[in-house]
C-alpha cells in the first residue's frame, strides 16, 4: 500500500466553480433524440412524447446548460426545417452521421424538454454550409420579443416569449477535415469574427464561443487557436476545447492518466489565448468552453459501426452506444477533476453526450432507462462541487506510463463554499493493483465532520451496467474515512474515484 499527503486551505483559491461547468450536450445523432429523450409510444411518455424516466435521470444528473443540436450534425443543418407544423417539416439527409433526420423534434420541442429537466439552452449555428445571414435569422427568431417577420413566425409557431438563448457556438470543429465546410484557421477566423460582430449588433447581451481545436492531437493545434483568436479575440467570450479518451491496446495505466493530457490541453490553450491578448493589447480575457469531453471508443466506431452506402440512410440507428466500465468511470471522474482544477479559465463545459450516444444514461425502446457507470461521478460532483476550487498541495508517489511518462498515482481537487462552510474533495487512485492511504490536512477548515463519502471501484475494473444487469455497478460509502485532530485519512482502492463532503 502506498501513502500520499494532501493539504487543503480555503484561503488559496483557483477560481469560482461556475454552474455552466456541469453542462451537457444533445446532438441529433443515433438514438439520442429519437428513442432516447423522445419516444411517444413509451409507457412513461408525456403528451409531447418525452420519456419521463429519462427526464428524471437527467434532473438527477444535474446538468446546467445543454449544447444543441450539434456537433457535426449542425454543419449540415437548416434550422428552419425544425420549426413550424410537424407534418410540414422535411426529412433531410444528415451527412455527418449518414442518417435521415425527420425533424420531428426541433427547437420548440427541445426547449420544452429543457424546461422539464431544468436546464438552459446553448445553441450552435451552422457555419459549415451556411453563414452570417442564417445565424442572424436564427438569433432574431430565437431572441427578439416581437415586431418582425421572424419573431412573429416564432409566435405563430406557438412560442409567445422569446427563447432568450444566452450562449451561442459559432459552428463546430471547423478545424476537422471530416466537418462539412471545413476551412483554414484564417478563413474560419474571419467568418467567425464577421458573424460575431453581426450577432452582437442584434443582441449585445449574448455570449459567443469560437471553435478551437477538436483535439490537442490535431496537426494544427496551437496555431489554429492563435490564428482564429487573432481575428476574433475581441468578438468572442470563449474558445472551445474538445477531447475524448479511450483505452488503447490494453494499456490501462496510460488510460487512467488521461487527465494529464486534458490538463496540458487546457494550459496550452490558456497560454495561447493570453499570448493573443498581450499582442493585441486587449483588456478582456477569453475563457475556455470545454464543450465536448468524455470517454469515447472512437476507434470502435471508425472500424466497426460506421454507416455507409448511397441507399442506406437509417432513422435513429444505434450509433456510438458505448457501454462504460468502472475503469471508464474513474477516468471520467478524473476529467471532471481536471475541469475543476482549471475553474479560473474553464468556465463552461459540456459532457458529450447525455442519452444513448456515448452517454451516462441508456434506454431500451419500450423498456427501462438506466445509469451507466459514468453517471455517478457526474451527478455527485455536480451536486457537491460548490463555491471555489482550491489550490492544493499534493504529495504522492508516481508511476510510469507509455503515453504520458511519469505521472502522479493520485489526482485530487477540492472545493469550498464560504457561505455554507461546506467543502468537497474529489480523488482518483490510478494504481491498477494497490490501494493508497491518503492523509489530508484539513485543519484550516476548522471543526468539520464527514457528511458524505462515495467511492466507485470494483474487483473487476471492467464491470459494467447493462440492460441485463443495470445495477451491477454503483458507488458505495467509504468506511475507511477517519477525522481526528485536523487530519483526515482515507483509503483509496486501486482504480477508484472517491468524493468526500465535509461540513
SVG drawing of the C-alpha trace seen along z (x, -y; Angstrom):
<svg xmlns="http://www.w3.org/2000/svg" viewBox="-51 -47 59 57">
<polyline fill="none" stroke="black" stroke-width="0.4" points="0.0,0.0 1.3,-3.5 0.9,-6.6 0.1,-10.2 -0.5,-13.5 -2.8,-16.4 -3.2,-19.8 -6.4,-21.8 -6.6,-25.5 -9.7,-27.5 -7.6,-30.7 -5.9,-29.6 -8.4,-29.5 -8.1,-28.9 -11.5,-30.3 -15.2,-30.1 -16.9,-27.0 -19.4,-28.1 -22.5,-26.0 -22.1,-26.0 -19.1,-23.7 -21.7,-20.9 -23.3,-21.3 -24.4,-18.6 -24.7,-18.1 -27.6,-16.7 -26.9,-16.1 -29.3,-14.7 -27.2,-11.5 -28.1,-7.9 -30.8,-7.2 -30.0,-10.3 -33.2,-12.3 -35.4,-9.6 -35.8,-6.5 -33.7,-8.4 -35.3,-11.6 -38.3,-11.3 -40.4,-8.1 -44.1,-8.8 -45.1,-5.2 -43.2,-4.6 -45.2,-3.9 -43.7,-6.9 -44.1,-9.4 -45.9,-12.6 -48.2,-14.5 -45.3,-15.7 -43.7,-12.3 -40.8,-12.8 -39.8,-9.9 -40.4,-10.9 -38.0,-8.2 -35.2,-9.9 -36.3,-13.4 -35.9,-12.2 -32.5,-10.8 -31.3,-14.0 -32.6,-16.0 -30.7,-13.7 -27.5,-14.1 -27.6,-17.9 -26.8,-19.3 -26.9,-23.1 -26.7,-24.3 -27.2,-21.8 -25.5,-22.4 -27.7,-21.7 -28.2,-20.5 -24.5,-19.5 -21.8,-18.7 -21.0,-17.6 -24.8,-17.5 -25.0,-21.3 -22.8,-21.8 -25.4,-20.5 -28.5,-21.7 -31.1,-24.1 -32.7,-25.4 -35.9,-26.4 -36.6,-22.7 -37.1,-22.2 -39.8,-24.7 -43.5,-25.0 -46.1,-22.3 -44.5,-18.9 -46.4,-17.5 -44.8,-20.1 -41.2,-19.6 -39.0,-18.0 -37.0,-14.8 -33.3,-15.5 -30.1,-13.6 -27.6,-14.0 -24.3,-13.7 -22.3,-13.8 -23.7,-10.5 -25.1,-9.1 -28.6,-9.0 -32.1,-10.5 -33.3,-13.4 -37.1,-13.6 -37.1,-16.9 -39.9,-15.6 -38.1,-17.2 -36.9,-20.7 -36.2,-24.0 -39.6,-24.4 -39.9,-20.8 -36.3,-20.7 -36.8,-23.9 -39.9,-22.4 -37.8,-19.4 -35.2,-21.7 -37.9,-23.2 -38.8,-19.8 -35.2,-18.9 -34.4,-22.3 -31.5,-23.1 -30.7,-26.1 -30.2,-26.1 -26.8,-26.6 -27.3,-26.9 -24.9,-26.2 -25.2,-28.0 -24.2,-26.4 -21.0,-28.0 -20.1,-24.9 -22.6,-25.1 -24.2,-28.4 -23.0,-31.7 -23.6,-35.1 -27.1,-35.7 -28.5,-32.4 -27.0,-32.9 -28.6,-36.3 -32.0,-34.9 -31.9,-32.2 -30.9,-34.7 -33.8,-37.0 -36.2,-34.1 -35.0,-32.9 -34.3,-36.1 -36.3,-39.0 -39.5,-39.5 -41.6,-40.6 -42.3,-43.1 -40.5,-41.4 -41.4,-38.7 -39.1,-36.1 -40.1,-36.9 -43.8,-36.8 -43.1,-33.4 -41.9,-32.1 -45.1,-33.4 -47.2,-31.9 -45.4,-28.6 -46.6,-28.6 -43.9,-30.4 -45.0,-33.9 -42.0,-34.6 -38.5,-34.7 -36.2,-31.7 -33.6,-34.1 -30.6,-32.0 -27.6,-33.3 -24.6,-31.3 -24.1,-30.6 -21.5,-28.5 -20.0,-29.8 -20.0,-26.5 -18.4,-23.2 -14.9,-21.7 -14.2,-23.8 -10.5,-22.6 -11.6,-19.0 -11.4,-17.7 -14.4,-15.5 -16.5,-18.6 -18.9,-19.9 -17.5,-23.2 -14.1,-22.6 -11.8,-25.5 -8.4,-27.0 -8.0,-28.8 -7.6,-32.1 -10.8,-31.6 -12.8,-30.4 -11.4,-33.2 -12.6,-35.9 -16.0,-34.3 -16.4,-33.8 -15.4,-37.5 -17.9,-38.8 -20.7,-36.6 -20.0,-37.5 -20.0,-41.2 -23.3,-40.9 -24.9,-38.9 -23.9,-41.4 -25.4,-44.2 -28.7,-42.4 -28.3,-41.2 -25.3,-42.6 -26.1,-40.5 -25.2,-37.2 -22.0,-35.2 -20.2,-33.6 -17.9,-30.6 -15.4,-30.4 -14.2,-27.0 -10.8,-25.9 -9.1,-22.6 -11.2,-19.4 -8.3,-17.6 -4.9,-18.5 -3.5,-16.0 -4.6,-17.8 -1.7,-18.8 -2.9,-22.4 -3.3,-22.5 -2.0,-25.7 -1.5,-27.5 -5.3,-27.1 -6.1,-28.9 -3.6,-31.7 -4.8,-32.5 -8.5,-32.2 -8.2,-34.4 -6.1,-36.9 -9.2,-37.5 -11.9,-37.1 -10.4,-37.8 -12.4,-40.9 -15.6,-39.5 -16.0,-36.3 -16.1,-35.3 -14.9,-31.6 -12.7,-29.4 -13.8,-25.8 -11.8,-22.6 -12.9,-19.1 -11.3,-15.9 -12.2,-12.2 -10.2,-9.3 -10.2,-5.6 -8.1,-2.6 -5.9,-1.6 -4.0,1.7 -4.8,2.9 -2.7,0.0 -4.8,-0.6 -2.1,-2.6 -1.9,-5.2 -5.7,-5.3 -6.1,-6.0 -3.7,-9.0 -5.8,-10.6 -6.5,-13.7 -2.8,-14.6 -3.5,-15.1 -6.5,-17.3 -4.5,-19.4 -1.9,-20.1 -4.6,-20.8 -6.2,-23.4 -3.0,-25.0 -1.7,-25.3 -5.0,-26.9 -4.9,-29.4 -1.3,-30.3 -2.2,-30.8 -5.2,-32.9 -3.2,-35.1 -0.5,-35.5 -3.0,-36.9 -4.4,-39.1 -0.9,-40.5 -0.1,-41.0 -3.4,-42.9 -3.1,-44.8 -6.6,-43.8 -8.1,-44.3 -10.5,-41.3 -9.9,-37.7 -11.1,-34.9 -12.0,-31.8 -12.5,-28.1 -15.7,-26.4 -14.8,-22.7 -18.0,-21.9 -17.2,-18.3 -15.5,-15.8 -15.9,-12.2 -14.6,-8.7 -15.4,-7.6 -14.2,-4.4 -13.9,-6.3 -11.7,-3.5 -14.6,-1.1 -16.9,-3.4 -14.4,-4.0 -13.6,-0.3 -16.9,1.4 -20.0,-0.8 -19.7,-3.4 -22.8,-3.5 -22.1,-3.7 -23.9,-3.3 -25.8,-5.7 -29.1,-3.9 -28.6,-3.4 -29.8,-6.3 -31.5,-4.9 -33.6,-6.9 -32.2,-6.9 -29.7,-4.0 -27.8,-2.5 -24.6,-4.5 -21.8,-5.2 -23.6,-3.3 -20.5,-2.7 -21.1,-0.6 -18.9,-2.0 -16.8,-0.1 -15.6,-1.0 -12.2,-2.0 -14.0,-4.3 -15.9,-5.9 -12.7,-6.5 -11.1,-8.2 -14.3,-10.2 -14.3,-11.3 -10.6,-12.4 -11.6,-14.5 -14.1,-16.3 -11.2,-16.9 -9.2,-18.5 -12.0,-20.8 -12.4,-21.9 -8.6,-22.4 -8.8,-25.0 -12.0,-26.7 -10.4,-30.1 -10.4,-29.7 -12.7,-26.8 -16.0,-28.5 -18.2,-26.4 -18.2,-22.7 -20.5,-20.2 -20.4,-16.5 -20.8,-14.8 -23.4,-13.3 -26.4,-12.6 -28.6,-9.7 -27.6,-6.5 -24.8,-8.2 -21.5,-7.9 -23.8,-8.7 -24.3,-8.3 -27.9,-7.4 -29.1,-4.4 -32.6,-3.5 -34.3,-0.5 -37.3,-1.2 -40.4,-0.5 -38.3,0.6 -36.2,-0.8 -33.7,-3.6 -30.6,-3.1 -27.5,-4.7 -24.1,-3.9 -21.0,-3.8 -20.1,-7.4 -23.4,-8.7 -22.2,-8.6 -19.1,-10.8 -21.0,-13.5 -24.1,-13.5 -22.2,-13.5 -19.6,-16.1 -22.3,-18.4 -24.1,-18.3 -21.2,-18.6 -18.8,-21.0 -19.8,-24.4 -18.1,-27.7 -14.4,-28.0 -12.0,-25.4 -8.9,-25.3 -5.2,-25.2 -3.9,-22.1 -0.6,-20.8 -0.4,-17.1 2.5,-14.8 2.0,-11.4 4.1,-8.6 4.4,-8.4 4.3,-5.7 5.4,-5.3 3.1,-5.3 3.7,-4.7 1.7,-7.6 2.4,-10.3 5.7,-9.4 5.9,-9.8 2.5,-10.8 1.1,-11.1 -0.5,-8.0 -3.3,-10.1 -5.1,-13.1 -7.3,-15.5 -9.2,-18.7 -11.2,-20.3 -13.9,-22.9 -15.0,-25.2 -18.2,-27.2 -17.7,-30.0 -21.4,-30.7 -22.3,-27.3 -18.9,-26.2 -19.0,-23.0 -16.1,-21.5 -15.8,-18.7 -12.8,-16.6 -12.6,-14.5 -9.9,-11.9 -8.7,-9.2 -6.3,-6.3 -4.7,-5.4 -2.9,-2.3 -4.1,0.8 -3.2,3.0 -2.5,1.2 -4.7,-0.9 -3.4,-4.2 -3.7,-5.6 -4.2,-9.4 -3.7,-11.7 -5.4,-15.1 -4.5,-18.2 -7.9,-19.8 -7.0,-21.9 -7.7,-25.2 -11.3,-24.1 -11.9,-24.3 -14.1,-21.8 -15.7,-19.7 -17.3,-16.3 -17.9,-13.9 -21.3,-14.5 -21.0,-12.1 -18.5,-9.6 -18.7,-7.9 -16.2,-5.5 -16.6,-3.9 -14.5,-0.8 -14.8,2.9 -12.7,6.0 -13.5,6.3 -12.4,2.9 -14.3,3.8 -17.6,4.4 -20.5,2.5 -24.2,1.7 -26.2,3.3 -29.8,3.9 -29.5,7.4 -27.8,6.1 -28.5,2.3 -27.4,2.0 -24.2,4.1 -22.0,1.1 -22.8,-1.8 -20.7,-3.9 -20.7,-2.9 -19.8,-4.7 -16.1,-4.6 -16.0,-3.3 -12.2,-3.9 -12.6,-7.7 -11.3,-8.9 -11.2,-12.5 -9.1,-13.3 -7.2,-16.4 -7.4,-18.4 -6.5,-15.4 -8.5,-13.1 -7.4,-9.7 -9.0,-7.6 -8.0,-4.5 -8.4,-4.7 -8.9,-1.3 -7.0,-0.6 -8.7,-2.1 -11.1,-4.2 -12.9,-7.5 -13.9,-9.0 -15.9,-12.0 -16.0,-13.3 -18.3,-16.0 -17.2,-17.9 -19.1,-20.4"/>
</svg>
